């Protein structure tokens, strides 16, 4: 039982740290340190319109993205709610402070919290780094789909769409919008090879 509890707490620490600790990545052989994801999300709410230099007043800012503001607000309320459920006194604090205080108090996170933290991380990453996309001009080899139906019910050609992080074109994922078949990693290369062979 103690071993299971220790593993759960470790998973929780990692899940919370993924949102609250600085992000360290490797770029061209060098370590790059970025702000925590929650800090990046907070900063993305505003664009600096004060070009006069000096001063950090918020009066020189304007709202940049209402979607970012909504996600940040949801996560903040969620963190405060978890702290309240855990029996902690309410405080005026940042989302990072609330999550760290909650994580330091709980002893058994439970699968719901771990899943929700991972979901929030992915939502922030997706919002801060929107995916590039393009349509792949080929018939889906799995469902033999040549068309797909869009959200308005219109039948359109080229059912396969490719998405990729704009900072990493190599991580392409392809999905057929008709039959939901998908390809990642080596599967993408196999799909391209298969469709090219069919065309010859």
VOGUZA-913111 format. One record per residue: residue number from 1; residue in three letters; x, y, z of N, C-alpha, C in turn. Coordinates in Angstrom, 2 decimals, m for minus. Layout:
k/r/n_xx/n_yy/n_zz/ca_xx/ca_yy/ca_zz/c_xx/c_yy/c_zz
NUM/ALA/X/Y/Z/X/Y/Z/X/Y/Z
...
This chain:
k/r/n_xx/n_yy/n_zz/ca_xx/ca_yy/ca_zz/c_xx/c_yy/c_zz
1/UNK/0.84/m1.21/0.00/0.00/0.00/0.00/0.87/1.25/0.00
2/UNK/1.92/1.26/0.86/2.79/2.42/0.92/3.52/2.66/m0.41
3/UNK/3.89/1.54/m1.06/4.58/1.67/m2.35/3.66/2.30/m3.38
4/UNK/2.40/1.87/m3.38/1.44/2.42/m4.33/1.22/3.91/m4.07
5/UNK/1.11/4.27/m2.78/0.91/5.67/m2.46/2.11/6.50/m2.92
6/UNK/3.32/6.00/m2.72/4.52/6.74/m3.09/4.56/6.94/m4.60
7/UNK/4.19/5.92/m5.37/4.16/6.05/m6.82/3.13/7.09/m7.26
8/UNK/1.97/7.07/m6.62/0.92/8.01/m6.98/1.36/9.44/m6.72
9/UNK/1.99/9.68/m5.58/2.47/11.02/m5.26/3.54/11.46/m6.26
10/UNK/4.42/10.54/m6.64/5.45/10.86/m7.63/4.83/11.24/m8.96
11/UNK/3.83/10.51/m9.39/3.13/10.83/m10.63/2.46/12.20/m10.52
12/UNK/1.90/12.49/m9.37/1.26/13.79/m9.16/2.29/14.91/m9.23
13/UNK/3.43/14.72/m8.55/4.48/15.74/m8.58/4.91/16.04/m10.01
14/UNK/5.06/15.00/m10.80/5.48/15.17/m12.20/4.41/15.87/m13.02
15/UNK/3.15/15.51/m12.78/2.04/16.10/m13.53/1.90/17.59/m13.21
16/UNK/2.07/17.93/m11.92/1.97/19.34/m11.51/3.18/20.12/m12.02
17/UNK/4.37/19.52/m11.92/5.60/20.18/m12.36/5.56/20.48/m13.86
18/UNK/4.88/19.63/m14.63/4.77/19.85/m16.08/4.03/21.14/m16.40
19/UNK/3.24/21.62/m15.44/2.50/22.87/m15.62/3.15/24.05/m14.90
20/UNK/3.82/23.78/m13.78/4.27/24.86/m12.90/5.76/25.13/m12.91
21/UNK/6.56/24.21/m13.44/8.02/24.39/m13.44/8.50/24.87/m14.81
22/UNK/9.65/25.55/m14.87/10.21/25.98/m16.15/10.35/24.81/m17.12
23/UNK/10.15/25.09/m18.40/10.24/24.06/m19.44/11.66/24.07/m20.01
24/UNK/12.33/22.94/m19.91/13.71/22.84/m20.40/13.73/21.91/m21.61
25/UNK/14.19/22.43/m22.74/14.26/21.65/m23.97/15.66/21.74/m24.57
26/UNK/15.94/20.83/m25.49/17.22/20.83/m26.19/17.00/21.37/m27.60
27/UNK/17.75/22.38/m28.00/17.62/22.95/m29.34/19.01/23.17/m29.91
28/UNK/19.30/22.48/m31.02/20.59/22.58/m31.70/21.75/22.38/m30.73
29/UNK/21.60/21.34/m29.88/22.68/20.98/m28.97/22.79/21.83/m27.72
30/UNK/21.86/22.74/m27.50/21.90/23.61/m26.33/20.59/23.51/m25.56
31/UNK/20.70/23.62/m24.25/19.51/23.61/m23.41/18.84/24.99/m23.46
32/UNK/17.52/24.97/m23.65/16.75/26.21/m23.68/15.74/26.16/m22.54
33/UNK/15.75/27.19/m21.70/14.84/27.24/m20.56/13.74/28.26/m20.85
34/UNK/12.50/27.81/m20.79/11.35/28.68/m20.99/10.54/28.76/m19.69
35/UNK/9.67/29.75/m19.63/8.78/29.87/m18.47/7.90/28.63/m18.35
36/UNK/7.37/28.42/m17.16/6.41/27.34/m16.95/5.23/27.51/m17.90
37/UNK/4.60/26.41/m18.27/3.48/26.47/m19.22/2.37/27.40/m18.73
38/UNK/2.07/27.36/m17.44/1.01/28.24/m16.92/1.43/29.71/m17.01
39/UNK/2.71/29.99/m16.84/3.20/31.36/m16.99/3.13/31.78/m18.45
40/UNK/3.50/30.88/m19.35/3.41/31.17/m20.78/1.96/31.45/m21.18
41/UNK/1.05/30.66/m20.61/m0.37/30.85/m20.91/m0.84/32.22/m20.43
42/UNK/m0.43/32.59/m19.23/m0.80/33.90/m18.67/m0.26/35.03/m19.55
43/UNK/0.99/34.90/m19.97/1.61/35.94/m20.79/0.96/36.05/m22.16
44/UNK/0.43/34.93/m22.66/m0.17/34.92/m23.99/m1.52/35.63/m24.03
45/UNK/m2.05/35.99/m22.87/m3.33/36.69/m22.82/m3.22/38.12/m23.33
46/UNK/m2.02/38.66/m23.33/m1.84/40.06/m23.66/m0.78/40.26/m24.73
47/UNK/m0.94/41.32/m25.50/0.13/41.76/m26.40/0.57/43.13/m25.91
48/UNK/1.86/43.36/m25.91/2.38/44.62/m25.38/2.19/45.73/m26.40
49/UNK/1.38/46.71/m26.05/1.12/47.83/m26.96/1.83/49.10/m26.49
50/UNK/2.59/48.97/m25.42/3.33/50.12/m24.90/4.72/50.13/m25.50
51/UNK/4.89/50.84/m26.61/6.17/50.83/m27.32/7.09/51.95/m26.86
52/UNK/6.69/52.66/m25.80/7.50/53.79/m25.37/8.66/53.40/m24.49
53/UNK/8.76/52.11/m24.16/9.88/51.65/m23.34/9.63/51.96/m21.88
54/UNK/10.30/51.19/m21.02/10.19/51.40/m19.59/8.81/51.04/m19.09
55/UNK/8.69/50.90/m17.79/7.37/50.68/m17.18/6.78/49.36/m17.57
56/UNK/6.15/48.71/m16.63/5.51/47.44/m16.90/4.02/47.51/m16.65
57/UNK/3.47/48.67/m16.79/2.05/48.86/m16.48/1.17/48.07/m17.43
58/UNK/0.12/47.48/m16.88/m0.82/46.74/m17.71/m1.64/47.67/m18.60
59/UNK/m1.57/49.00/m18.32/m2.30/49.93/m19.16/m1.73/49.96/m20.57
60/UNK/m0.51/49.45/m20.73/0.11/49.39/m22.04/m0.11/48.07/m22.72
61/UNK/m1.12/47.31/m22.28/m1.40/46.02/m22.87/m2.82/45.97/m23.41
62/UNK/m3.03/45.06/m24.33/m4.39/44.86/m24.83/m4.64/43.35/m24.91
63/UNK/m5.89/42.96/m24.82/m6.24/41.55/m24.85/m5.87/40.97/m26.20
64/UNK/m5.19/39.85/m26.16/m4.73/39.21/m27.39/m5.62/38.07/m27.82
65/UNK/m6.02/37.23/m26.87/m6.70/36.00/m27.25/m7.71/35.62/m26.18
66/UNK/m8.98/35.70/m26.51/m10.03/35.38/m25.55/m10.04/33.89/m25.22
67/UNK/m9.63/33.03/m26.16/m9.57/31.60/m25.90/m8.52/31.29/m24.83
68/UNK/m7.38/32.00/m24.91/m6.34/31.82/m23.91/m6.85/32.27/m22.55
69/UNK/m7.53/33.39/m22.51/m8.07/33.90/m21.25/m9.06/32.93/m20.64
70/UNK/m9.90/32.33/m21.48/m10.90/31.39/m20.98/m10.25/30.13/m20.41
71/UNK/m9.24/29.59/m21.12/m8.56/28.40/m20.64/m7.83/28.69/m19.33
72/UNK/m7.15/29.84/m19.26/m6.43/30.21/m18.05/m7.39/30.35/m16.87
73/UNK/m8.55/30.94/m17.12/m9.55/31.11/m16.06/m10.08/29.77/m15.58
74/UNK/m10.35/28.86/m16.51/m10.86/27.53/m16.16/m9.86/26.78/m15.26
75/UNK/m8.58/26.83/m15.65/m7.56/26.11/m14.88/m7.40/26.74/m13.50
76/UNK/m7.49/28.06/m13.43/m7.35/28.74/m12.14/m8.49/28.35/m11.19
77/UNK/m9.71/28.39/m11.69/m10.87/28.01/m10.88/m10.77/26.55/m10.46
78/UNK/m10.30/25.72/m11.38/m10.15/24.29/m11.10/m9.15/24.05/m9.97
79/UNK/m8.01/24.74/m10.04/m6.97/24.59/m9.00/m7.50/25.03/m7.64
80/UNK/m8.21/26.14/m7.63/m8.78/26.63/m6.37/m9.83/25.66/m5.82
81/UNK/m10.60/25.07/m6.72/m11.62/24.11/m6.32/m10.99/22.88/m5.70
82/UNK/m9.92/22.38/m6.32/m9.23/21.20/m5.78/m8.67/21.49/m4.38
83/UNK/m8.11/22.69/m4.22/m7.56/23.07/m2.91/m8.68/23.11/m1.87
84/UNK/m9.83/23.64/m2.25/m10.96/23.73/m1.32/m11.47/22.34/m0.95
85/UNK/m11.56/21.45/m1.95/m12.01/20.08/m1.69/m11.04/19.36/m0.75
86/UNK/m9.76/19.70/m0.86/m8.74/19.07/m0.01/m8.73/19.64/1.40
87/UNK/m9.60/20.63/1.65/m9.70/21.20/2.99/m8.78/22.37/3.25
88/UNK/m8.20/22.94/2.20/m7.29/24.07/2.38/m8.07/25.38/2.41
89/UNK/m7.55/26.34/3.16/m8.18/27.65/3.25/m8.03/28.39/1.92
90/UNK/m9.08/29.07/1.46/m8.98/29.83/0.21/m8.00/30.99/0.35
91/UNK/m7.26/31.28/m0.72/m6.31/32.39/m0.73/m6.38/33.11/m2.07
92/UNK/m5.92/34.35/m2.05/m5.71/35.05/m3.31/m4.31/34.67/m3.80
93/UNK/m4.26/33.83/m4.82/m2.97/33.30/m5.26/m3.03/32.98/m6.75
94/UNK/m1.87/32.82/m7.34/m1.80/32.46/m8.75/m2.19/30.99/m8.92
95/UNK/m2.42/30.60/m10.16/m2.74/29.21/m10.44/m1.58/28.29/m10.04
96/UNK/m0.37/28.72/m10.32/0.81/27.93/m9.96/0.89/27.74/m8.45
97/UNK/0.65/28.81/m7.71/0.69/28.72/m6.24/m0.39/27.78/m5.72
98/UNK/m1.58/27.88/m6.32/m2.70/27.03/m5.88/m2.42/25.56/m6.15
99/UNK/m1.89/25.25/m7.33/m1.60/23.86/m7.67/m0.49/23.29/m6.79
100/UNK/0.55/24.08/m6.58/1.66/23.59/m5.74/1.21/23.39/m4.29
101/UNK/0.38/24.27/m3.78/m0.12/24.14/m2.41/m1.01/22.91/m2.28
102/UNK/m1.85/22.70/m3.29/m2.74/21.53/m3.28/m1.92/20.24/m3.37
103/UNK/m0.94/20.19/m4.28/m0.14/18.98/m4.48/0.68/18.64/m3.24
104/UNK/1.12/19.67/m2.50/1.90/19.42/m1.30/1.03/18.88/m0.17
105/UNK/m0.28/19.08/m0.29/m1.20/18.68/0.79/m1.78/17.28/0.59
106/UNK/m2.11/16.93/m0.66/m2.78/15.65/m0.90/m1.78/14.51/m0.85
107/UNK/m2.26/13.32/m0.46/m1.39/12.14/m0.38/m1.74/11.09/m1.42
108/UNK/m2.93/11.18/m2.00/m3.34/10.21/m3.01/m4.13/10.95/m4.07
109/UNK/m3.48/11.19/m5.22/m4.09/12.06/m6.23/m5.31/11.43/m6.88
110/UNK/m5.25/10.16/m7.20/m6.35/9.55/m7.92/m6.20/9.77/m9.42
111/UNK/m6.72/8.85/m10.20/m6.56/8.87/m11.65/m7.20/10.10/m12.28
112/UNK/m8.33/10.55/m11.73/m9.02/11.72/m12.31/m8.10/12.93/m12.36
113/UNK/m7.42/13.22/m11.26/m6.57/14.41/m11.20/m5.38/14.29/m12.14
114/UNK/m4.78/13.10/m12.19/m3.64/12.90/m13.09/m4.05/13.08/m14.54
115/UNK/m5.20/12.53/m14.89/m5.70/12.67/m16.26/m6.03/14.12/m16.59
116/UNK/m6.66/14.82/m15.64/m7.04/16.21/m15.87/m5.81/17.10/m16.01
117/UNK/m4.79/16.87/m15.20/m3.57/17.65/m15.31/m2.89/17.42/m16.66
118/UNK/m2.87/16.17/m17.11/m2.27/15.86/m18.41/m3.07/16.51/m19.54
119/UNK/m4.39/16.50/m19.40/m5.25/17.13/m20.40/m5.00/18.62/m20.47
120/UNK/m4.91/19.26/m19.30/m4.66/20.70/m19.26/m3.31/21.04/m19.89
121/UNK/m2.30/20.20/m19.62/m0.98/20.43/m20.22/m1.08/20.39/m21.74
122/UNK/m1.77/19.39/m22.27/m1.89/19.26/m23.72/m2.67/20.42/m24.31
123/UNK/m3.70/20.88/m23.62/m4.49/22.02/m24.10/m3.62/23.28/m24.19
124/UNK/m2.78/23.49/m23.17/m1.92/24.67/m23.18/m0.90/24.59/m24.32
125/UNK/m0.26/23.43/m24.45/0.73/23.25/m25.51/0.10/23.48/m26.88
126/UNK/m1.07/22.93/m27.09/m1.76/23.09/m28.38/m2.13/24.54/m28.64
127/UNK/m2.56/25.24/m27.58/m2.96/26.64/m27.75/m1.77/27.54/m27.99
128/UNK/m0.67/27.28/m27.30/0.52/28.11/m27.46/1.26/27.80/m28.76
129/UNK/1.14/26.56/m29.22/1.83/26.14/m30.45/0.83/25.46/m31.38
130/UNK/m0.02/26.27/m32.02/m1.03/25.68/m32.89/m0.42/24.84/m34.00
131/UNK/m1.11/23.77/m34.35/m0.58/22.85/m35.36/m0.69/23.43/m36.77
132/UNK/0.36/23.16/m37.56/0.26/23.42/m38.97/m0.51/22.26/m39.60
133/UNK/m1.09/22.48/m40.76/m1.85/21.40/m41.40/m1.88/21.56/m42.91
134/UNK/m2.04/20.44/m43.58/m2.24/20.46/m45.03/m3.01/19.21/m45.43
135/UNK/m3.69/19.28/m46.56/m4.45/18.14/m47.05/m3.55/17.26/m47.91
136/UNK/m3.67/15.96/m47.72/m2.86/14.99/m48.46/m3.70/14.48/m49.63
137/UNK/m3.23/14.73/m50.84/m4.01/14.44/m52.04/m3.90/12.97/m52.42
138/UNK/m4.69/12.13/m51.74/m4.68/10.69/m52.02/m5.95/10.06/m51.46
139/UNK/m6.31/8.92/m52.00/m7.44/8.14/m51.48/m6.96/7.38/m50.25
140/UNK/m7.77/7.33/m49.22/m7.41/6.61/m48.00/m7.33/5.12/m48.31
141/UNK/m6.16/4.49/m48.07/m6.00/3.08/m48.40/m6.72/2.14/m47.42
142/UNK/m7.12/2.64/m46.28/m7.80/1.79/m45.29/m9.28/1.66/m45.61
143/UNK/m9.97/2.80/m45.68/m11.41/2.77/m45.94/m11.76/2.99/m47.40
144/UNK/m10.74/3.11/m48.25/m10.94/3.40/m49.68/m11.74/4.69/m49.88
145/UNK/m11.52/5.65/m48.98/m12.29/6.90/m48.99/m11.66/7.90/m49.97
146/UNK/m12.49/8.44/m50.84/m12.03/9.47/m51.77/m12.58/10.84/m51.38
147/UNK/m13.57/10.86/m50.49/m14.19/12.11/m50.04/m14.48/12.02/m48.54
148/UNK/m14.89/13.14/m47.97/m15.34/13.18/m46.58/m16.42/14.24/m46.45
149/UNK/m17.19/14.17/m45.39/m18.26/15.14/m45.14/m17.80/16.13/m44.09
150/UNK/m17.81/17.43/m44.41/m17.34/18.43/m43.45/m18.43/18.77/m42.44
151/UNK/m18.15/19.72/m41.55/m19.06/20.05/m40.46/m20.40/20.59/m40.96
152/UNK/m20.40/21.16/m42.17/m21.65/21.68/m42.74/m22.39/20.66/m43.58
153/UNK/m21.87/19.43/m43.63/m22.52/18.39/m44.40/m22.16/18.40/m45.87
154/UNK/m21.15/19.17/m46.25/m20.71/19.25/m47.64/m19.70/18.14/m47.91
155/UNK/m19.89/17.42/m49.02/m18.96/16.36/m49.41/m17.76/16.99/m50.11
156/UNK/m16.57/16.72/m49.60/m15.37/17.33/m50.15/m14.32/16.26/m50.49
157/UNK/m13.43/16.57/m51.43/m12.35/15.62/m51.78/m11.22/15.69/m50.77
158/UNK/m10.20/14.86/m50.96/m9.00/14.82/m50.12/m9.34/14.63/m48.65
159/UNK/m9.77/13.41/m48.27/m10.17/13.17/m46.88/m9.02/13.13/m45.88
160/UNK/m7.79/12.88/m46.33/m6.67/12.75/m45.41/m6.07/14.13/m45.12
161/UNK/m5.98/14.46/m43.84/m5.37/15.72/m43.44/m4.15/15.43/m42.56
162/UNK/m3.10/16.19/m42.78/m1.87/16.04/m42.00/m1.74/17.22/m41.06
163/UNK/m1.37/16.95/m39.80/m1.11/18.01/m38.83/0.28/17.80/m38.24
164/UNK/0.91/18.89/m37.82/2.26/18.80/m37.28/2.55/20.04/m36.43
165/UNK/3.36/19.89/m35.37/3.79/21.06/m34.60/4.63/21.96/m35.50
166/UNK/4.38/23.26/m35.46/5.08/24.17/m36.35/6.57/24.24/m36.08
167/UNK/6.97/23.82/m34.86/8.40/23.84/m34.55/9.05/22.48/m34.77
168/UNK/8.29/21.52/m35.31/8.85/20.19/m35.53/8.07/19.50/m36.64
169/UNK/8.43/19.81/m37.88/7.70/19.29/m39.03/7.81/17.77/m39.12
170/UNK/8.83/17.18/m38.48/9.02/15.74/m38.56/7.92/14.97/m37.83
171/UNK/7.23/15.59/m36.90/6.21/14.90/m36.10/4.84/15.03/m36.76
172/UNK/4.76/14.56/m37.99/3.50/14.65/m38.73/2.56/13.52/m38.31
173/UNK/1.30/13.86/m38.21/0.24/12.87/m37.96/m0.81/13.04/m39.04
174/UNK/m1.22/11.94/m39.66/m2.23/12.00/m40.71/m3.48/11.26/m40.27
175/UNK/m4.64/11.83/m40.61/m5.92/11.24/m40.23/m6.87/11.32/m41.41
176/UNK/m7.59/10.23/m41.64/m8.65/10.23/m42.65/m9.92/10.77/m42.00
177/UNK/m10.45/11.85/m42.54/m11.62/12.48/m41.94/m12.92/11.76/m42.28
178/UNK/m12.81/10.67/m43.02/m14.00/9.88/m43.35/m14.10/8.63/m42.48
179/UNK/m13.01/7.86/m42.40/m13.05/6.59/m41.65/m12.24/6.62/m40.35
180/UNK/m11.57/7.76/m40.07/m10.79/7.95/m38.84/m9.51/7.13/m38.77
181/UNK/m9.09/6.52/m39.86/m7.78/5.85/m39.87/m6.71/6.91/m39.64
182/UNK/m5.63/6.53/m38.94/m4.59/7.51/m38.64/m3.20/6.90/m38.80
183/UNK/m2.21/7.75/m39.04/m0.83/7.32/m39.23/0.10/8.30/m38.50
184/UNK/1.10/7.74/m37.82/2.12/8.54/m37.14/3.48/7.88/m37.33
185/UNK/4.54/8.64/m37.14/5.88/8.09/m37.20/6.16/7.39/m38.53
186/UNK/6.63/6.15/m38.45/6.94/5.39/m39.66/5.69/5.11/m40.48
187/UNK/4.54/5.13/m39.82/3.28/4.90/m40.54/3.03/5.96/m41.60
188/UNK/3.48/7.20/m41.35/3.31/8.27/m42.34/4.12/7.96/m43.59
189/UNK/5.37/7.52/m43.39/6.21/7.16/m44.53/5.61/5.99/m45.29
190/UNK/5.05/5.02/m44.57/4.42/3.87/m45.21/3.21/4.30/m46.03
191/UNK/2.43/5.24/m45.50/1.26/5.73/m46.22/1.66/6.42/m47.51
192/UNK/2.67/7.29/m47.43/3.14/8.00/m48.62/3.65/7.02/m49.66
193/UNK/4.42/6.02/m49.21/4.96/5.03/m50.14/3.84/4.21/m50.79
194/UNK/2.84/3.85/m49.99/1.74/3.05/m50.49/0.92/3.81/m51.53
195/UNK/0.64/5.09/m51.24/m0.17/5.89/m52.19/0.62/6.17/m53.46
196/UNK/1.93/6.39/m53.33/2.74/6.61/m54.53/2.78/5.37/m55.39
197/UNK/2.85/4.18/m54.77/2.87/2.92/m55.50/1.56/2.72/m56.24
198/UNK/0.44/3.11/m55.62/m0.87/2.95/m56.24/m0.99/3.83/m57.48
199/UNK/m0.33/5.00/m57.45/m0.46/5.96/m58.54/0.38/5.57/m59.74
200/UNK/1.41/4.72/m59.52/2.31/4.36/m60.63/1.65/3.38/m61.58
